């Protein structure tokens, strides 16, 4: 079965960086685009970044452009989200996602808190 396990969240100060990881299993990882979403308290879940199956193309929400970088290692079945210049408004639970056969699969999320 599809499993997505996020890690790397934590408490950081504004301006600092974090690198999130998502380990995937149960499907042919290299065949699918992968996504990072986030959900802040009281808000809807939003798409942050997408990387295509080969890693050759990426896309970002406006809020992430220039600060976040999504990447993947198909040999390790892992997708990453490098987050730089973090802001308090980046505080959220970050989820890894894959859409496979018209079904969305989600990890349990990792909490990122940006606060001084």
N, C-alpha and C positions, 0 to 999 in steps of 0.2 A: 504494500500500500504506500501511497505517497506520504512522505514525511518531510517536513521543513522545520529546522531547528535554528532559531536565531540566537545570537550571542553578541556580546560586546557593548551592551548598553551600560549606563551608569550616570553618575552625577558629575557634571563638569561646570566650570565657570564660563561666562560669556567670552567668546573669542578663542576658546580651546577647540580641540579636535577629538573625534572618536571614529573608530572604524568598526562597523557592524559586519558580522558574518552570518551567512545562512547556509547550513549544511543540508543538502537535499539527498533523498534516497527514494527508491520505489518506482522510479521512472527513468527514461533515457534523458538525462539532464541536458546533454548537448543538443538535443532536438528542439528545445523550447526556449522562448523568451522568458525572462525572469523579471519580476517587479519588486520594488520596495514601496510599501504604503506606510502611512502613519495616521494615528488617531489621537488628537489632543483631547483633554478633558472637555466634555460638553460639545464636542464637534464631530462632524462626520469623518469617516475614514477617507483619506485622500491619497491619490497616486503621487509618489515622489519622483521615482525614476524607473526606467525600463532599459534593459539590455537585451539585444537580440541573441539568438542561439549561439552564434559564433563569437559574439562580443564585438562584432564589427560596427554596430550602430547603437547609439544610446539616445535617450530622450529624458528630459527633466521638466518638472514643474517649474514655473517661474520663480517660486520661492527658493528653489534649490540650485538654480543655474549659477554657475561661477563659484559655488561653495562646495557642492557635493559631487562626488564621482562614483558612478556605479561601474563595477567590473565583475568579471567571472573567471574562474579557473575550471575548465571542463574536465581536466584530469583529476581534480579534487572534488568535483560535484558541489562547488561552493560559489556563492555569489556574495559580493561585498558592497558595502556602501561607506565610502570615505567621506566624512563630514568635517569640514573645516569652518573656521570663523562662526562657530555656533552662537545662536541667539536664544534668548529666553523663549521666543515664540516657536522654536524648534522642539520644545518640550512635548513629548508624545510617546506613545507606544508605537514602535516600528515593527511592521510585519513584512515578512517575505511572502511572495505570492507566485503561483504558477497557474496558468489557465490551460487545462489539458482536457481534450475531448468535451469542450463546452462547460467544464466544471472548474470552479475556482477552488484552489487548495491554499490553505493558510497555515503558517506557523502560529505558535502561541504568543509571539511577540517579545520584544525586549524594550525595557523602559529607558528612555533618554530624558534626563532632567538637566536643564541648563539654568543655573541660578548662581548668583553671587552670595 
